[in-house]
Amino acid sequence: MANHQSAKKRMRQNVKRRARNRSNRSRLRTQIKKLREAIAANDKKQSQAELVPTISLIDKMVNKKILHQNTAARYKSRLTKHVNNLA
């Protein structure tokens, strides 16, 4: 347990940040899951509609340092490729 005032404050900050990061990561995973379900259902119209907000959210998570830039680029590339390959 923290004894110093600064360590106690740091613990409080970490709790808040961890909750915020978990919320953002969960939001991102849910959005990606929705897009993947549309792709799996072979629904081109729904997939294209979901692609734009998904890519936007991925970019926002890079800015918030939830995702690494290269990981985000890989996600965007693969998801876009799958949507474009739908018949």
N, C-alpha and C positions, 0 to 999 in steps of 0.2 A: 504494500500500500504506500502511496506517495505521502511524504512528510512535509515537503516544502510547498509553499503556496504556488510557486510557478509550476511544479510538477502536478499539482492538483488541477490547475487550470489547463495544463496540457492534456490531462486525462479527459477533462470535460470536452475540450475541443476535438479530441480523437473520437469520442463517442458520437458527436454530432456529424463529423466528417464521414465516419464509417457508415452511419445511417443514410446520409445523403448519397454516398457512392453506391451503396447497395440498392437504393431506390432507382438511381439512374441506370445501373447495370441491369436491373430487373426490367425496367422499361424498354431498354435496348433489346434484350433477349426476347421479350414478348413481341416486339415489332418484327424482329427477324423471323420468329416462329410463324407469325401471321403470313409473311411473305412466302416462306417455304411451304406452308400449307396450300396457298393459292397456286404455287408452282406445281406441287404434287397433284393437285386436283386438275391440272392442265388447263387452268382458267386464265387465258392470256389477258383478258380485259382487267380482271381483278388483280393479276400480278403486276401489270403496268401501273395500275392505280396505287398499289402498295409500295412499288419500287421507289418513287420519289420521296415520300416521307421517311422511308427506311434509310435511304442514303443521306438525307438531311440529318436524321438522328445520329447516324454513325459519325458524321462530321462534327456534330455538336459534342459527342462523347470524346472525340480526339481533343477538342479544345478544352474539355474539362479534365483531361488526362485520365479518363476511364479506360480508353483504348489506346494502344500504340498506333502510330501513324501507318506503319507497314501492315499491321493487322487489319486496320480499317480499309486500307487500299485492297487487300486480299479479299475481304468480305464483299466490298462493293463490286470488284471485278467479277467474282464468282457468281454473285446474285444476279448481276446484270447479264452475264453470259447465259445463265439458266433462263431468265425471262426472255431473252432474245431468241433462244432456241425453241421456244414453245411454238407448236404448229398453229 
